[in-house]
Amino acid sequence: MTTPFLSLAQIRNRLILTARAILRDHRPGPDGRCPICRIPECAVATAARNVLAAAEKVQQRSTATPLTTPDHDDPRQAE
């Protein structure tokens, strides 16, 4: 049972795990069609790929530090 006290990182990780499981289930067969949906372009797999792409963007954005230019008026940064 899940608790309502999940962190944002835990929610993101669960979304990623769910999207990966969906992609495993909806992997195209030898004929190029999804074995569950029976169509070539599976909307469920596309949505799972979009979730993974969005989660990757959030991860890149949150871990990147902004570039700073040295402030020559600040004595702590002056050399």
N, C-alpha and C positions, 0 to 999 in steps of 0.2 A: 504494500500500500504506500502510496506517495503522500508526502506531507505538503501543506501549502507553503512551506518555508524553504523552497528551493532557491538557490542563487541563480543569477542570470547565466552564469557559466554552466551550471548543471542543466538548466533548461536548454541551452544551446547544444550541449553534448547529447542530450536525449533526442533532440530534433535531428542531429547528425546521424545518430545510430538508427533511428527510425527510417530516415531517408535512404541510408545504405541498405537496410533490410528490404525496403521496397524495391530498390534497384536490383537486388539479387533475385527477388521473386519475379520481377518484370523484365528480366534479361531476354533479349531477342533470341529466338531459336534459330536453327539452321536455315529456315525459310525466311528469316528476317522479321517475323511477326512475334509479338508478345504472346507467350503461352497462355496467359490468363485472359487478356483482353482480345486476343485474336486479330489484332490490327498492327500494321507496320509502325505507325507513329503513336505510341502509347502515351496518353495524356498524363497518366499517373506517374510514369517514369520521368516525363518531362518536368512535372511539378517537383519530383524528388531531386532532380538535377538542379532546379532553380533554388531549392532550399539549401542544397550543399554550396552552391555558388554564393548565395547571400550570407551564409554562415562564414565562408572563407573571407568575404569582403569585410565583415564585422571584425573578424580576428586580425586581419591585416591592419585595419584602421585603429583598433584599440591598442595594439602593441607597438605601433609606430610612434616614435617621438617626433614632435614637430621640429623642424629646422629652425635654429635661432641664429640671428646675426649678432656679433658682439656689439655691445653698446659701449662706445669709447668714453662716454660721459660717466659711466658707472665705475667707481674706483676698484671694485672687486674684480671687474673684468679687464681692466687696463693692464697692460704689461709694461 
